[in-house]
Amino acid sequence: MATTKLILTHDVPKLGQAGDVVEVKAGYARNYLVPRGYAAKWTAGAQKQIDQIAAARRRHEIATIDDARVVRDTLQGGVVEIFGKVGTSGRLFGAISAAAIADAVKEQLGQTIDRRRVIIASPIKAAGDYTVTVGLHPEVSANLRVRVIATK
């Protein structure tokens, strides 16, 4: 079986994180990873891209488990309020996104989190209280309470 060396450009479950160099079967690379933009072919010149992705990951990641636990305690101790326009039926126009939650956390709690690490179980399309999960570190996650307040 032929294998191909790739650079992951996105996190791929059970394979690796962005910036990792992986060796996969040629068909998996050709039919799935490369067409969807999850990976790029590894070349000598692409090593620079690997270094850039790794540096960006280090800037965005929380360095240690202890730091992640401090952030987790802050997130779990607070409630993030997000205002959304509602129609006559009481439903929001659109849904509350992970990016909106990450921005609200930065503004209200003073913690910077990566929007890609915010996991919303089901779309938030109505006013009320919700709980979302935030992955802070491979071993630490936090449950964040989000209160959506209706505005006309």
N, C-alpha and C positions, 0 to 999 in steps of 0.2 A: 504494500500500500504506500502510495506516495504521500509525503507530508510537505507542508508549506510553512515557512516562518513568517509570522505576522506581528505587527505592532497594534495593540488594542487602542482604539481612540475613544472608546466608551467602556464603562464597567459592564462586563458580561457575566451573569451568574454562572457559577461552577467552572469558570474559565480563568478569569483574572480581572484586574482593574485597569483603568486607562493608563497607558504608558508601559504596560508589561509586554515583554516579547514572549510570544507563545508559538508552539509548533503544533499545528492541527492538520487533519487530513485535508487533502487538496479539494475535495468536493464540498466539505463544510466551509472552507474559505471562499471558494468560487461561487457557491450557490447561496450562502447565508451571510457570512460576516462582511465580506467586501461590498456586495451590492447594497446592504443596509447601512453602510458607513460605520460599522462597529470596529473595523480594522482596516489597516493599510498594509501593503506588501512591505516586508522588511528589506531595506537596502542599506548599503554603507552610508549613504547620504541621509537616510532617515534616522540615523542615530541622534542627530541634532533635535529632531522632533521628539524623540523619546525623552531626551533631557529636558526639553521645555515642558512637556506634559508632567514629568515627575516634579519639576520645580513648582508648577502651578498646583499640583496636588499637595505638596508640602505647605504651600502658603494657605490653602483652604482647610487643611485638616487640623484637627486639634492634636497637639503633639503627644500627650501622654494620657493614660487612663485616668490619672488623678485630675488633670485639667478637664477631661470629659465629664467626670463625676461632679465637679463644681458647676459646670454648665448645666448638667442634668438637674441638679438641685435647684438652680435658678429657674429653669424652664418649668419644672414640675410645681414649683411654689407659686407661680404666677398664672394669670389669665390674660390672654391676648384678645383685645377687642377689635373687631373689623366691622366697618360700616358698609352696608350694601344697599343699593336701590332695589325696592320691591314694587311689583305691580299690584293691581287690585286683588289678585288672587292670593297675595301674600308670599309668592315665590320670588326669588332673586332674579334679576336680569343677568343671566350667565351663572357661573359658579365661582366660588372662592378658590383661587389657585394656590399652588405651593409657593409660588413667587410672592404672592400677596401675604401669605402667612410669614414667610421669611423676612419680608420688609417690615411687617408689623412687630415681629420679635425684635428686630434691630432697633426700631423706633421706641417701643414701649419697655422692653426688658434690657436693652443695651447689649444683647448678645448677637453675634453674627453667626448665622447658620447657612449652610448650603441648601438652596432650594431643591436640589436634586435628592437631598437626603430626607425631605419631608414626605411622609407616606400618608396619603389620605385614603382611608378605607373605602368610602363611597363619596361621590361628589356632594359638595356642600352647596345646596341650591335653595335653602330656606333659612330664615332667621332662627336662632336658637344656640344651644351649647353643644359643642362637638369635642371629641378627643382625637388628636392626630399623633402619629409616632414620628419622632425625629431620630435618625441614626447619627450619633455623634462620633463614634469610634467603632471599629469592628466588634468590640466587646461591650459597648455602652450605648443604650438608647434611652430616650425620654418620652414620656407621654405628656403632651402639651394640650392644655385646655384652651379652646378657641370659642369665643362668644361672638356670634354674628348678630349685629344690631341692625334692624330695618330702618331705612330712611326713605322718605317719599320723593 
